[in-house]
């Protein structure tokens, strides 16, 4: 049985109190079927699994007919799916839909549902199936992580001083795409000096100054869709001042503490606290305002979460990031992030580039 056939079987087994599920989240559609187009819906029930798409993808979806039915419609596939629901999910009285379904479509479903039928919002059903990764999924993520080490090695051996943040970001994207990756996990973050104090800073057309700390957060998405994610902070053209170096050492200590807490059975909030306490003990707790990490997969941000209050229980085979930071407004930002696989006894790091503070030559 193919992996997608197995996933469809697992999804049907989770339907529980509903007879059928309308899957509109394209990431979930891809996970269940392998479909990568921009317009697709899956109707899933014990009797039948149907992928609905339009004529643009009729050739691309031919191989998918081995694991489910495919319907090619020429207009308004969402509306037609609702109108033909009795055909796609025969005899189903309780229909679930994902919370991502547009409100107008949900209302249309409500109107067209046969008398006595019910429809209910179902959130997280497919996402829960995606939490634990198979060996091929982990291998795909490892492949997407390997290219990041190449990128960071190029940065370490090259020049940052005098180059604009935008230029560095473009070189990162070009390197990843020329290596055969179809996409990035997200737009690269390249933030120097005080701009680095913004955790999600956008690259500027501003030259990087000598001595500035430069936060670089990057990820690649492979052919199979799995995302990598890694952050390193560089010192441009030489050593930063002593206060910045102290902050770097603090973030690294917190990151290592967080990594040490990652293992199957650990609670997300507790892992976050282990790293956060290191920064708080140094009096910088208010400078670390985001969560310690997040899960990854076909999306760069998915479950589980490592943050304050998270009750997520880590399980072997999950992929998570560990990324504490210190952000001093008007001065600098520092973040160190590794991408790891949760194991029964701890974790495996996928992102191998050094975490020592690298001082670029120029």
For each residue, the residues with C-beta under 8 A, 3 or more apart:
1: 5 6 9
2: 5 6 66 67
3: 6 7 134 136
4: 7 8 32 33 34 64 67
5: 1 2 8 9 66 67
6: 1 2 3 9 10
7: 3 4 10 11 31 32 129
8: 4 5 11 12 32 33 44 49 67 68
9: 1 5 6 12 13
10: 6 7 13 14 129
11: 7 8 14 15 21 32 44 125 126 129
12: 8 9 15 44 45 46 49
13: 9 10
14: 10 11 125 128 129
15: 11 12 18 19 20 21 44 45 46 96 125
16:
17: 94
18: 15 21 94 95 96 120 122
19: 15 45 46 89 91 92 93 94 95
20: 15 43 44 45 85 89 92 94 95 96
21: 11 15 18 42 43 44 45 95 96 97 98 122 125
22: 41 42 43 44 81 85 95 96 97 98 101 109
23: 28 29 32 41 42 43 44 98 126
24: 29 41 78 97 98 100 101 102 105
25: 28 29 98 100 126
26: 29 30 38 40
27: 30 31 298 299
28: 23 25 31 32 42 98 126 127 130
29: 23 24 25 26 32 33 35 40 41 42 51
30: 26 27 33 34 35 36 225 298
31: 7 27 28 126 129 130 298
32: 4 7 8 11 23 28 29 42 44 49 126
33: 4 8 29 30 40 42 51 64 67 68
34: 4 30 63 64
35: 29 30 40 51 53 57 60 61 64
36: 30 60 225
37: 40 53 56 57 60 61
38: 26
39: 53 54 56 57 77
40: 26 29 33 35 37 51 52 53 57 77
41: 22 23 24 29 51 52 53 77 78 81
42: 21 22 23 28 29 32 33 49 50 51 52 68
43: 20 21 22 23 48 49 50 52 81 85 88 89
44: 8 11 12 15 20 21 22 23 32 49 50
45: 12 15 19 20 21 48 49 89 92
46: 12 15 19
47: 89 90 91 92
48: 43 45 69 88 89 90
49: 8 12 32 42 43 44 45 67 68 69
50: 42 43 44 68 69 70 71 88 89
51: 29 33 35 40 41 42 61 64 68 69 70 71
52: 40 41 42 43 70 71 73 77 80 81 88
53: 35 37 39 40 41 56 57 58 61 70 71 72 73 77
54: 39 57 72 73 74 75 77
55: 58 72 74
56: 37 39 53
57: 35 37 39 40 53 54 60 61 72
58: 53 55 61 62 72
59: 62
60: 35 36 37 57
61: 35 37 51 53 57 58 64 65 70 72
62: 58 59 65 70
63: 34 66
64: 4 33 34 35 51 61 67 68 70
65: 61 62 68 69 70
66: 2 5 63
67: 2 4 5 8 33 49 64
68: 8 33 42 49 50 51 64 65
69: 48 49 50 51 65
70: 50 51 52 53 61 62 64 65
71: 50 51 52 53 84 88
72: 53 54 55 57 58 61
73: 52 53 54 76 77 80 81
74: 54 55
75: 54 80
76: 73 79 80
77: 39 40 41 52 53 54 73 80 81
78: 24 41 81 82 102 105
79: 76 82 83 105 108
80: 52 73 75 76 77 83 84
81: 22 41 43 52 73 77 78 84 85 88
82: 78 79 85 105 108 109 112
83: 79 80 112
84: 71 80 81 87 88
85: 20 22 43 81 82 88 89 92 95 109 112 113
86: 89 90 114
87: 84 90
88: 43 48 50 52 71 81 84 85
89: 19 20 43 45 47 48 50 85 86 92 95
90: 47 48 86 87
91: 19 47
92: 19 20 45 47 85 89 95 117
93: 19 116 117 118
94: 17 18 19 20 117 118 119 120
95: 18 19 20 21 22 85 89 92 109 113 117 118 119 120
96: 15 18 20 21 22 119 120 121 122 125
97: 21 22 24 101 106 109 119 120 121 122
98: 21 22 23 24 25 28 101 121 122 123 126
99: 121 122 123
100: 24 25
101: 22 24 97 98 105 106 109
102: 24 78 105 106
103: 106 107
104: 107 108
105: 24 78 79 82 101 102 108 109
106: 97 101 102 103 109 110 119 121
107: 103 104 110 111
108: 79 82 104 105 111 112
109: 22 82 85 95 97 101 105 106 112 113 119
110: 106 107 113 119
111: 107 108
112: 82 83 85 108 109
113: 85 95 109 110 117 118 119
114: 86 117
115:
116: 93
117: 92 93 94 95 113 114
118: 93 94 95 113
119: 94 95 96 97 106 109 110 113
120: 18 94 95 96 97
121: 96 97 98 99 106
122: 18 21 96 97 98 99 125
123: 98 99 127
124: 127 128
125: 11 14 15 21 96 122 128 129
126: 11 23 25 28 31 32 98 129 130
127: 28 123 124 130 131 302 303
128: 14 124 125 131 303
129: 7 10 11 14 31 125 126
130: 28 31 126 127 297 298 302
131: 127 128 295 302 303 304 315 318
132: 315 316 317 318
133: 137 138 141 297 317 318 319 341
134: 3 137 138 317
135: 138 139
136: 3 139 140 224
137: 133 134 140 141 224 226 297
138: 133 134 135 141 142 317 319 341
139: 135 136 142 143
140: 136 137 143 144 222 224 225 226
141: 133 137 138 144 145 222 226 227 228 296 297 319 339 341 350
142: 138 139 145 146 350
143: 139 140 146 147 222
144: 140 141 147 148 181 185 219 220 221 222 226 227 228
145: 141 142 148 149 220 228 230 339 350 351 352
146: 142 143 149 150
147: 143 144 150 151 175 176 179 181 220 228
148: 144 145 151 152 218 219 220 228 230 351 353
149: 145 146 152 153 351 352 353
150: 146 147 153 154 175 179
151: 147 148 154 155 172 175 176 218
152: 148 149 155 156 216 230 232 353
153: 149 150 156 157 353
154: 150 151 157 158 171 175
155: 151 152 158 160 168 172 216 234 360
156: 152 153 234 358 360
157: 153 154 361
158: 154 155 360 361 362
159: 162 163 237 360 361 362
160: 155 163 168 192 208 214 234 236 237 360 362
161: 208 209 210 236 237 360 362
162: 159 207 208 362
163: 159 160 167 168 207 208
164: 167 168 203 204 205 206 207 208
165: 168 169 190 191 192 195 203 204 205 206 208
166: 169 170 190 203 204 205
167: 163 164 170 171
168: 155 160 163 164 165 171 172 188 190 203 208 214 216
169: 165 166 172 173 187 188 189 190 203
170: 166 167 173 174
171: 154 167 168 174 175
172: 151 155 168 169 175 176 188 190 216 218
173: 169 170 176 177 184 188
174: 170 171 177 178
175: 147 150 151 154 171 172 178 179
176: 147 151 172 173 179 181 184 218 220
177: 173 174 180 181 182 184
178: 174 175
179: 147 150 175 176 220
180: 177 223
181: 144 147 176 177 184 220 221 222 223
182: 177 221 222 223
183: 220 221
184: 173 176 177 181 187 188 218 219 220 221
185: 144 218 219 220 221 227 228 229 296 300
186: 219 229 300
187: 169 184 202
188: 168 169 172 173 184 203 216 217 218
189: 169 200 201 202 203 215 216 217 218 231
190: 165 166 168 169 172 203 214 215 216
191: 165 195 196 198 201 203 214 215 333
192: 160 165 195 196 206 208 209 212 213 214 215 236
193: 196 208 209 212 213 331 332
194: 197 329 330 331 332
195: 165 191 192 198 201 204 206 333
196: 191 192 193 201 212 213 214 215 233 327 332 333 334
197: 194 327 328 329 330 331 332 333
198: 191 195 201 327 333
199: 289 290 325 327 333 335
200: 189
201: 189 191 195 196 198 215 333
202: 187 189
203: 164 165 166 168 169 188 189 190 191
204: 164 165 166 195
205: 164 165 166
206: 164 165 192 195
207: 162 163 164
208: 160 161 162 163 164 165 168 192 193 212 214 236
209: 161 192 193 212 236
210: 161 236 237 238
211: 235 236 237 238 239 240 241
212: 192 193 196 208 209 235 236 240 332
213: 192 193 196 233 234 235 236 240 244 248 332 333 334
214: 160 168 190 191 192 196 208 233 234 235 236
215: 189 190 191 192 196 201 231 233 333 334 335
216: 152 155 168 172 188 189 190 231 232 233 234
217: 188 189 229 230 231 335 337
218: 148 151 172 176 184 185 188 189 229 230 231
219: 144 148 184 185 186 227 228 229 230 300
220: 144 145 147 148 176 179 181 183 184 185 227 228
221: 144 181 182 183 184 185 225 226 227 228 300
222: 140 141 143 144 181 182 225 226
223: 180 181 182
224: 136 137 140
225: 30 36 140 221 222 298
226: 137 140 141 144 221 222 296 297 298
227: 141 144 185 219 220 221 296 297 298 299 300
228: 141 144 145 147 148 185 219 220 221 296 339 350 351
229: 185 186 217 218 219 296 300 321 337 339
230: 145 148 152 217 218 219 337 338 339 351 353
231: 189 215 216 217 218 323 335 336 337
232: 152 216 336 337 353 355 358
233: 196 213 214 215 216 248 251 333 334 335 336 357
234: 155 156 160 213 214 216 357 358 359 360
235: 211 212 213 214 238 239 240 244 357 358 359 360
236: 160 161 192 208 209 210 211 212 213 214 360
237: 159 160 161 210 211 359 360 361 362
238: 210 211 235 359
239: 211 235 245 359
240: 211 212 213 235 244 245 248 332 357
241: 211 244 245
242: 245 246
243: 246 247
244: 213 235 240 241 247 248 331 332 334
245: 239 240 241 242 248 249 357
246: 242 243 249 250
247: 243 244 250 251 284 326 328 332 334
248: 213 233 240 244 245 251 252 334 357
249: 245 246 252 253
250: 246 247 253 254 278 279 282 284 326
251: 233 247 248 254 255 279 324 325 326 334 335 336
252: 248 249 255 256 336 355
253: 249 250 256 257 278
254: 250 251 257 258 275 276 278 279 288 324
255: 251 252 258 259 275 322 323 324 336 337 338 355
256: 252 253 259 260
257: 253 254 260 261 274 275 277 278
258: 254 255 261 262 271 272 274 275 292 293 306 322 324
259: 255 256 262 322 338 340 347 349
260: 256 257 274 346
261: 257 258 266 270 271 274 275
262: 258 259 266 271 314 320 322 340 342 346 347
263: 266 314 342 343 344 345 346 347
264: 314 315 316 342 343 344 345
265: 313 314
266: 261 262 263 270 271 313 314
267: 270 271 310 311 312 313 314
268: 271 272 304 305 306 307 310 311 312 313 314
269: 272 273 306 307 308 309 310 311
270: 261 266 267 273 274
271: 258 261 262 266 267 268 274 275 292 293 306 314 322
272: 258 268 269 275 276 291 292 293 306 307 308 310
273: 269 270 276 277 308
274: 257 258 260 261 270 271 277 278
275: 254 255 257 258 261 271 272 278 279 292 322 324
276: 254 272 273 279 280 285 288 292 308 324
277: 257 273 274 280 281
278: 250 253 254 257 274 275 281 282 324
279: 250 251 254 275 276 282 284 285 287 288 324 326
280: 276 277 283 284 285
281: 277 278
282: 250 278 279
283: 280
284: 247 250 279 280 287 288 326
285: 276 279 280 288
286: 289
287: 279 284 326 327 328
288: 254 276 279 284 285 324 325 326 327
289: 199 286 327
290: 199 307 325
291: 272 294 305 306 307 308 310
292: 258 271 272 275 276 306 307 322 323 324
293: 258 271 272 305 306 307 320 321 322 323 337
294: 291 301 302 303 304 305 306 320 321
295: 131 301 302 303 304 305 318 319 320
296: 141 185 226 227 228 229 299 300 301 302 319 320 321 339
297: 130 133 137 141 226 227 302 319
298: 27 30 31 130 225 226 227 302
299: 27 227 296 302
300: 185 186 219 221 227 229 296
301: 294 295 296
302: 127 130 131 294 295 296 297 298 299
303: 127 128 131 294 295 312
304: 131 268 294 295 310 312 313 314 318 320
305: 268 291 293 294 295 310 312
306: 258 268 269 271 272 291 292 293 294 310 312 320 321 322
307: 268 269 272 290 291 292 293 310
308: 269 272 273 276 291
309: 269
310: 267 268 269 272 291 304 305 306 307
311: 267 268 269
312: 267 268 303 304 305 306
313: 265 266 267 268 304
314: 262 263 264 265 266 267 268 271 304 318 320 342
315: 131 132 264 318 342
316: 132 264 342 343 344
317: 132 133 134 138 341 342
318: 131 132 133 295 304 314 315 341 342
319: 133 138 141 295 296 297 339 340 341 342 350
320: 262 293 294 295 296 304 306 314 339 340 342
321: 229 293 294 296 306 337 338 339 340
322: 255 258 259 262 271 275 292 293 306 337 338 340
323: 231 255 292 293 335 336 337 338
324: 251 254 255 258 275 276 278 279 288 292 335 336
325: 199 251 288 290 333 334 335 336
326: 247 250 251 279 284 287 288 333 334
327: 196 197 198 199 287 288 289 333 334
328: 197 247 287 331 332 333
329: 194 197
330: 194 197
331: 193 194 197 244 328
332: 193 194 196 197 212 213 240 244 247 328
333: 191 195 196 197 198 199 201 213 215 233 325 326 327 328
334: 196 213 215 233 244 247 248 251 325 326 327
335: 199 215 217 231 233 251 323 324 325
336: 231 232 233 251 252 255 323 324 325 355
337: 217 229 230 231 232 255 293 321 322 323 351
338: 230 255 259 321 322 323 349 350 351 355
339: 141 145 228 229 230 296 319 320 321 349 350 351
340: 259 262 319 320 321 322 347 348 349 350
341: 133 138 141 317 318 319 347 348 350
342: 262 263 264 314 315 316 317 318 319 320 347
343: 263 264 316 346 347 348
344: 263 264 316
345: 263 264
346: 260 262 263 343
347: 259 262 263 340 341 342 343
348: 340 341 343
349: 259 338 339 340 352
350: 141 142 145 228 319 338 339 340 341
351: 145 148 149 228 230 337 338 339
352: 145 149 349
353: 148 149 152 153 230 232
354: 358
355: 232 252 255 336 338
356:
357: 233 234 235 240 245 248
358: 156 232 234 235 354
359: 234 235 237 238 239
360: 155 156 158 159 160 161 234 235 236 237
361: 157 158 159 237
362: 158 159 160 161 162 237
